[in-house]
Amino acid sequence: GAGVSQSPRYKVAKRGQDVALRCDPISGHVSLFWYQQALGQGPEFLTYFQNEAQLDKSGLPSDRFFAERPEGSVSTLKIQRTQQEDSAVYLCASSPELAGGATGELFFGEGSRLTVL
Amino acid sequence: KNQVEQSPQSLIILEGKNCTLQCNYTVSPFSNLRWYKQDTGRGPVSLTIMTFSENTKSNGRYTATLDADTKQSSLHITASQLSDSASYICVVYSSASKIIFGSGTRLSIRP
């Protein structure tokens, strides 16, 4: 596609439910990032993939958060047993370069807004 | 600790006026710095990139500066338009493959 596509755009979950957020990056982009953005804050790093390899997951807040990119393209962020503090916008970004590359422009999707009741 | 701090946190100006947003960073090692614009409900979009050797770069009505010695950057917006209302995020790329985001400045342009 022309840009990074994320779905669903909006998700309301009851506390304790599992959710899955999907990211379809720009075709051919090797790097894929997940970020969590609270209201009025900048994006906070969650995890980074280089093709199918998850090279950095240091930002995942707990073991309830899990991300995968099995074929090096589409990625899924899964949150198990959601809690109210998980409410945020989850942004996916892709880049044609390896993390820390020469220009490093990130191309963001529009985000998935998760609300946990 | 690698940090990126932005000021002001929020800003309201009248349409047609100029403004300057500030970014101070303590990221090391430094690779480059980008300013992103994030419209409400959208993902951030890159406005400009500053490398270590660059002092000033313009993109239309946006002019970014970088002082690598003092580790400061600014984004100047000239002749503001209503469509400039957004959050502006300073992002510093470290040579250690880390990308550090500031919290952003929320800019509101009033007619």
Interface residues (C-beta under 8 A of the other chain):
Chain A: V4 F33 Y35 G40 Q41 G42 P43 E44 F45 L91 A93 L98 A99 G100 T103 G104 E105 L106 F108 G109 E110 G111
Chain B: V4 S31 N32 R34 G41 R42 G43 P44 V45 S46 I49 I89 V91 Y93 S94 S95 A96 S97 K98 I99 F101 G102 S103 G104 R106
